[in-house]
Amino acid sequence: MSTSQVISSVRRAGESGGRILRYTLSERVHHWTGFFAYFYCLITGLAFWSPYMYWMAALVGGGPTARFWHPWFGLGFTLSMFWMYKMWYRDLKTTDADRRWSKAMKYYIENEEEKVPPAGRFNYGQKLFFWLMFYGVILLVLSGLGLWFVESIPWSLRWLRYTAVTVHVVAALATIGAFIIHVYMSTAMVSGSFSAMVHGEVTPAWAKNHHRLWYEQVTGRAPAEKKTAL
Amino acid sequence: MSQATLAIKRISGHAGPAPGEGVERDYQVCKLVDTTTCIGCKACEVACLEWNGYEFTDTVFDNSYQTMPETTWKYWNLIKFNEHENSDGTISLLMRKDQCMHCADPGCLAACPADGAIVQYTNGIVDFQQANCIGCGYCVSGCPFDIPKFNPATKKMFKCTLCVDRVSQGLEPACIKSCPTGCLHFGTKEDMKDLADKRATQLRDNFGFEKAGVYDPAGVGGTGVIYVLHDATNPEAYGGLPKDPHVPWVVRFWKGPAKWIGNLAMLGGIVGVTLHYLRFGPKRVDDSKPENGGRP
């Protein structure tokens, strides 16, 4: 998070009862660009994955159309993922707070918030999700190029064709698992987080409960932990 | 196939068994390529283009008589030339007609994700249906012979059809029709195997080709194109004919167990988060609590 964003968050939070800016417009645009591109790749990819899900290709114009756009949307998702990396990598470094948080992940899952150590702007689970998607998309785009230009891989290097298939499938399944959890947590499990990614703002109480270190940092209510990124 | 269903099963008022009853007919069709009598004239290449309506394309010279290095989406039939050095130092100019092998167990069909884009007829012909093809190229990964090719303009895959349009009308494929030496034969799989075995025996007994044999690889369940080779122990010498072709195990795993493991995992994820919601519910922050900024 840049300094100007912190200042802007503080200014908003300073107003009594005011909402705190959690995601800037740019962050939201890039998040939803990434979502849209990933979702397109997901449903078309599932169509190519199983005959029982081939009907999903019909939703986006049929098999050939889905096949034409899938790699382009994949490239779009890759770009968007790198953009998110650029925006967030400072906030995604693992800190001591994360190490404490990760030990208490069980309590977080079971909604026993009082036993969960405070988290920074992103908690350790969110960081894990990001890195899984980040490294997942790198594997997907590399193997995807192999599938896209399969005839360009010479016959003598055909093991690369088979590797591309394997890597693409494994990486896709890993990101799908993470994606299911991400969608569940942001729409159903953690009330207020979907709205945060749409409107950009959260209530002070939300910030205090879910990301206390970040809350303290942006409101200046308490000294920020040195390790949390500014 | 219509003829297959019209085989006599029972007839009325007939003393004794019905003529033809229970007779098994082999409807598997097969091309036999006798590489020992091929002269490399390429008449089959031209006939293939003519029948299938493709213009002749520019040749690619690669220090041999071969027209181009590989078959292309609009060049399905290619004689592969190889100057093979024998163990006694002499040279054999090996020529093999390369095309789709029409495997009994087709890897392209196993890999294909598009409904109805690849069909296998009961006569053994494996045919691409471009109307259903999505151009993904999975068949390229599935094929052990590197045959399916992509047409970038129409974004569809193409390969030899074994002249299904001619065969279904009782004609032999165009390549067979054009062969001047009779090294190409066409008929039922049984007949072609018999003929191939006879020729291989002849080569072994009378011509000194001790390793002569028939190429009908079992790894893909046998093929609809079989070869007589002077040296069946070294098919690789004939323009890279694989010794023991089989559908790549990655493709088998991908289209078999991986699909079920993956589907179960995805379903498990959805069931898991649903159960989590039912058991633990959402994380709510009560704004009205004093510590959250509400008034007591």
Contacts between the chains, C-beta under 8 A, distances in Angstrom:
chain1	res1	chain2	res2	distance
A	17	B	293	6.4
A	47	B	113	7.5
A	48	B	113	4.5
A	48	B	134	7.9
A	48	B	136	6.3
A	48	B	138	7.7
A	49	B	113	7.3
A	49	B	259	7.2
A	49	B	262	7.2
A	50	B	259	5.9
A	50	B	263	6.7
A	51	B	113	7.1
A	51	B	115	6.4
A	54	B	113	7.0
A	54	B	114	7.5
A	54	B	115	5.7
A	57	B	134	7.7
A	63	B	114	5.2
A	63	B	115	7.9
A	63	B	132	7.6
A	63	B	134	3.8
A	64	B	133	7.6
A	64	B	134	4.7
A	64	B	135	6.3
A	64	B	155	6.4
A	66	B	134	7.2
A	67	B	134	4.2
A	67	B	135	5.7
A	67	B	136	5.1
A	67	B	155	7.6
A	68	B	135	7.8
A	68	B	155	6.8
A	109	B	276	7.4
A	109	B	280	7.3
A	110	B	280	5.8
A	111	B	280	4.8
A	111	B	281	6.9
A	111	B	283	5.7
A	113	B	283	7.0
A	147	B	136	7.7
A	147	B	137	6.9
A	147	B	138	7.9
A	147	B	141	8.0
A	148	B	137	7.9
A	150	B	137	4.5
A	150	B	140	4.7
A	150	B	141	6.2
A	151	B	137	6.8
A	151	B	140	6.0
A	151	B	149	7.0
A	151	B	150	5.7
A	155	B	70	8.0
A	155	B	146	4.8
A	155	B	240	7.6
A	158	B	146	7.6
A	161	B	140	7.1
A	161	B	141	4.7
A	162	B	141	6.6
A	162	B	248	5.5
A	162	B	250	4.0
A	162	B	251	7.4
A	164	B	141	8.0
A	165	B	138	8.0
A	165	B	141	5.8
A	165	B	250	5.8
A	165	B	251	7.2
A	165	B	254	5.7
A	166	B	250	5.7
A	166	B	254	7.3
A	169	B	254	6.2
A	169	B	258	6.2
A	169	B	262	7.0
A	173	B	262	5.1
A	173	B	265	6.2
A	173	B	266	7.3
A	176	B	266	5.8
A	176	B	269	7.4
A	177	B	265	6.6
A	177	B	266	7.5
A	177	B	269	5.2
A	180	B	266	7.3
A	180	B	269	4.1
A	180	B	270	6.1
A	180	B	273	6.2
A	181	B	269	7.0
A	181	B	273	6.4
A	184	B	273	3.8
A	184	B	276	7.5
A	184	B	277	7.4
A	188	B	273	7.7
A	188	B	277	5.7
A	188	B	282	6.2
A	189	B	273	7.8
A	189	B	276	7.3
A	189	B	277	6.8
A	189	B	282	5.6
A	189	B	283	6.2
A	190	B	282	7.1
A	190	B	283	5.0
A	191	B	282	5.0
A	191	B	283	6.3
A	191	B	284	5.0
A	191	B	285	7.1
A	192	B	285	6.7
A	203	B	285	7.1
A	203	B	287	5.9
A	203	B	293	7.8
A	204	B	292	7.6
A	204	B	293	5.6
A	205	B	285	4.8
A	205	B	286	7.6
A	205	B	287	4.9
A	205	B	289	7.6
A	205	B	292	3.5
A	205	B	293	5.5
A	205	B	294	7.9
A	206	B	285	5.0
A	208	B	292	6.7
A	209	B	283	8.0
A	209	B	285	4.7
A	209	B	292	7.2
A	210	B	283	7.4
A	210	B	285	7.4
